[in-house]
Amino acid sequence: MKIVVVGGAGRVGGRVVSEFAPHKHVSVIVADRVKPQDPARQFIAIDLADPASLRAAFAGSDVVINTSGPFDRWGSVVLDAAIDTGTNYIDVCDDPEPTLEMIGRDAAAKKAGIRAVIGLGVSPGLTNYLAMVAAQDLDTVDLLTTFWGDSAEGRSREEAVERALGLAHSFEEGRAAYTHLIVQTSSEVQVWRDHAPVKERAWRKAYRVTTSRGETGIYRVIGHPEPVTLPNTVRTRDCLNIGTVDAGADRLMLPVLDRVIAGEIDAGQALLEMARQLREKPESIMTERRGEQLPRKIGAAAVGERNGGRDGVVVFPGGPIPGSMSLITARPAVVGALHIDEVPVGVHSPEDAFDARTYLEHYARLYWGAGTEPFVLDRAGASAVVEADS
């Protein structure tokens, strides 16, 4: 199998490349503007603005894995080149608008006979499959959520100070992930309410996820592709993606985000303002403990009816999810590439590409080893996910 990783010299792309190392039947080519640090890597120079260079890089390959954002600019460009060369395609896009744009290439992909999966990272990606498992456990679904992050309520003052100063440092660095977070949380995002897509202000509404053992975390609405694609496969009244940086920091962000919306500051300035507040008053992120932390930092939860009564479930990955964002984003794409022949021809969201349980079994075998369950399903009851005080 020959795989081309677009953006393979970057953080996520480099992880994708290294994750294929144990698979001796896979030949990986790094396609990027700059050479990877490891001189042993196969490399081909590309220019995303030059489709001819993409077509030349993809020719003769089995799968293209696109890790190069922003996807609203380059996603369809890379997918179109894959369609032109008859090459299967996977990406880790986590923005709703380019997701819909690329799904709109379905007819062209079918004509070319290729398989494409959009958003096969951790969220979206792994979370979509957990959501499918959650929904399938109920007879009807009223609210389906995917969630990510660790709200970490109930820190001591010392723990809160350490966390606040760490966040302040990250915000001051202005990393792309945090800039993207500010943009997402200060905008209106598409969610699914009352069986229809609607736009609402991100980060305002909060939801609490709770297991049958009382493990819990609080999260806020944010824009992601899951609520855009999952309702096409699952009949649910409401569908949301909810996330957290930290329960206390999430709340601290709200007035800063109001200033972004008002046009007083931009995303970079918002990060610096957050950093200033965290350094000046780090104990401000202390929150009351409501229960033990949830056992995983990603998952899905659903509430509805089962056997004539109100019920709900929380579903987690069966094994550990590492702390590195680049690694947990890369691994689902690697699993997808290794099993690309199971995907129907055309362009698909994750839940439409693979059977959820089958995909999670593939993931479990590769990353958690024999004997590990692909997911953990907790029948938490009607309080599995509920709206909380913001």
N, C-alpha and C positions, 0 to 999 in steps of 0.2 A: 504494500500500500504506500502510495506517495502522497504526502500531505504538505501543503504550502500554508504557512502561518503568516498572515498579513499583520505587520506590527510585531513580528517575532523578536525584535531586539528590545521591545518595551517591557514593562513590568509584568502585565498579564500575559502578553505573548511569549515572553521568556519562560514563564511558568508552564504554558502549554507545551512548548518545545521540550523542556526538561521532563515533563510527565510522560512523554512518549519514549524516553530512553530505555525502559525495561522491555519495550515491545520491539523485538529485533526484526519483525517483518515490516515495520513501518520506517519509511525514509522521510525525514522532515527537512524542508527547505525554509529558511528564514527569508521572508520578503519584506524589506524595509528600506528606508532612506539611508540608514546608517548600518554599519556592520555590527553584529553581536560581539560582545566582549570575548566570547569563547571563539578563538580562530578555527576550531575544529568544526564549527557549525557550517553546514551548506548555506550559502547566501546568494541572493539575487537582489539587485537594486531595483526599486520600483519608485514611481512617482504617482501618487493617488490622483493627481490632476491629469495624468496621461493614461487614458484607458488602454492604449496600445501596449504600454509597459506592463499593465496588469494582465492583459491577454497573453503576452509572451511568457510571463511568470507562471500562469496557471496551466498552460498547454501541457497535456500529457499527465496531469495530476488527477488523483482520485477525489480529493477533498480539499477545499479551501476553508481555513478557519480564520475569520476576520476578528481581530482584537483591536483594530485601529479606529478610534473615535476622532471627533464627535460623529456619531452615527447619523445625525440629521444632515450632515454634509457628505459623508463618505459611504454610508451604509449601502444605499442603492447603487452607487458607482461601482463598488466592489462586487455586489451581487450581480449587476448587469454584466460585468466582465466574466463572472463565473458562468452565467447563462450562455454568453457568447461562445465560451470554450467548452461547454458541455461538462462542467465540473461541479460536483456536489459542493454544497456550501453550508457552513455553520457560523454563527456569530454570537457575541455576548452582549448585544444591544439591550440597554435597560431604559430606553426612552419610548413612550407610547407613540409619538407621531411618526418617527422613522420606522417603528415596528409595523404600523398600518401601511405606510408607503411601500415597504418591502413585501408585505403579504399581498399587496396589489400586483406584484410581479408573478402571481401564481400561474396564470395562463401561459406566460412566456416560459416559465420553468417547465411546465408540463410539455410544452411543445419541444423544448430542448431535451426532455427526458431526464432532468436532474432533480435531486432531492435537496431541499434547503430548509434549515431550522433556524428561526430567528429568536434570539434571546435565550440561548442555552448556557446560561451561567448559573449563579447561585440564586439570585432573585432579580429578574425572572429566571426560570430554569428549574432547579431542584425544588423550589417552593411550589411551582405549578403542579408537579407530580404529587407532592404532599397534600396539596389542596384537592386534587382529584380523589385521593384515597379518603380524605375527610368527607367529601361530598357523597361518595359512594356508600358510606356507612349509614347515611340517613335516608329516610324515605322522601322527604322534601327538605329543601334548604332555604332558610330565610336570610342568613348572613354567612358569607364565605370570605375569610380573610387569609392572606399570607402575611407573615410578619418576620422581622429581622432586627437584630441588635440585642443589647443587654441593658435593660433599664436600671438594674442594680440599685434597687431601693434599700434604704436602711443602712447606709454606710456610716461608720463612725466619723467623727470630725477629722481624724488623721487620714482616714481613707478618702474622705471627700476632698481634702486639701490636695492629696497626691493626685487624685483623678482630675481635679480642676486644673492644676498646673500642667498636667500632661496634655489635656485638651487645649489649654491656652497655647502651648508650644506648637501643637498641630495646626491650630487655626492661624497662628502667626506665620507658619511656613507657607500658608496659602495653597496647599495641595489641591490638585484638580478635583479630587473626590469631595472635598469640603466646599469648594466653590460651587460645584454642581449641586450639593446639598442645599446651599443657600438659595440658589436659583429655583430649585424644585419647591422648597418650603415657603417661598415668598410669591408663589404663583397660584393660579387656579389650575386644578388638575382634573383629568377625567376619571370618574368613578362610576360605579353601577348602582343606581338607586331605583327602587320600585320597578324593576324589570326594564330599565332603560339607561343609556349613558347620559350622564349629566356632568357639568363642571362645578367644582366647589373649591373654596379656599383650602389649601393644604395646611397641615400642622395645627389647625384649630381644634378639630374633634379628636378626642382621645378614647382609646379602647383598652380594656383590661382583659388579658388572657389568663385563665386560671385552670390548673389541672385538678383531677380528683383528689390529689394529695395536698392541695393548697399552694403548690408552686405557682408563682404569678409574675407578671410583668406588664407594664403599661406602655402603650405605643400610640403614635399619632399618624393620621392620614397623610400619605405622600404619593406623588405621582409615579407610577410604575406601570409596565405593560400588563401585569396580571389582571387587573379589573377591566382592561380593554379586550383581552382575548379569552379569558376563562368563561365568561358568560356565553360565548359561542358554543361551548361544549357542555357546560353544566347549567341546568335550569336553577337559578337562584334569584331571590328578590333583590338582595344587595350583595355587592362584591367590592372589597377594598384591599389595598396594600397598606400596611401600617409598619412604621419603623421607629427606632429610637437611637439617639446618640447616648443619652443618659437621662434618667427621669428628671433630675434637677436641671440639667443643662437644656433639655427640651423646653421646659417652661421659661427659662431665662431667655431663650431665643425669641419668644413671641413679640415683645416690644421692639426688638432690633429688626425683626422681619417687617413689622409695621412701617418702620422708617425706610426700608428698601422699597416697599410697595408705594410709599408716598413720594419716592424719587429723591429722598434726602441723601441717601448713601447707596453705593453699589455693593455687589457681593463681596468684593475684596475688602472694602471698608467695613462691611458687616462682620466679617471674620475678625478683623482687628479690634472692633468694638467689643465683640464677645470675649476675645482674649483679654482685653483690658479689664472687663468686669470680673472675669474668672480669677485674674491675678490679684485684683484689689479686694475681692470678697469671696475666696474659694469655698468657704463654708456655706455659701448660698445654694449650692447644689445638693445639700443634705435633704433627704426626704424620709418620710415615715416608712418603716418596713411593713408590708402587708402579708408577707409570706416568704418562703424560700424562693431563690431564683429558679427560673425555668431551666430544665436540664440541657437545652440546646439553644443556640443563638439564632436559629432559623426554625420555621415551622409553619403550620397552617391550622386554622381552627374554623369550625362550622357549627352553627346552631340551626335547628329546625324541628322536624318531627320524625319519630321512629316508633313504630308499633302503636300509633295513635296518641302518643304523648310527646311533650316537649323534651328535647334531648340535645346534646352537643358533644363534639369530640375535638381533641387536640392531637395533631399528628406531628411527630418529630422524626428526623433522620435516625436510622437504627444505630449508627455508629457516630464517633466524634467528628466534629467539623473543626478543622484547624483555625487558628486565629488570623492567619494571613489572608487579607481580602483578595489579593492577586491569586493565591493558590486555590481558594474555595470558588473563585470565579472560573479558573482554568479547568478544574477537574471535570465538571459536567460536560464541557465541550469536548474533552478528550474521550469520555465515555460515548458521547454521541457519534464522534467520528469513527470509533472502533466498531460501531454497530449501525452505520449509516444505511446499510442495505435493508434494515427493517423499516425505514421511513418510506411512506408512499411518495411517489413522484409529485412534485409541486412544492409550493412554499408553505411552511407550517409554523405555528407557534409551538412551544414545547409539548403542551398537552395534546395537541393534534398530531404530533409527529410520532411519538412512541406511546404504547400502552404504559400507563403510570407504574403499575406494579412490576412489569417486566423491566422497565428502565431502572427502577430503584434496585431490583435484583442485580442487574448488571453493575450498578454503582457499588453495591455492597460487596460483591465478589471481588471487584478490582481494588477497593480502598479499605475495606474493613475485614476481609478475610472470611474463610469458611466458617459457617455456624452463626454468623451475625445476621440478625433479622434486618431486612431492608428498610423497615420503618417501625416506629413504636406508636401505637394508637391508644390513646387514653380517653375513655368514655367519661368525660368530665361533667356531663349534664348541661342544663340550660345556661349555666354561668360560664361555659367554656370561653365565650368572648362576649363582652357587654360594653356598652358605651359608658365612659367614666367621666368624672369631673375633670375638666381641662385645666 
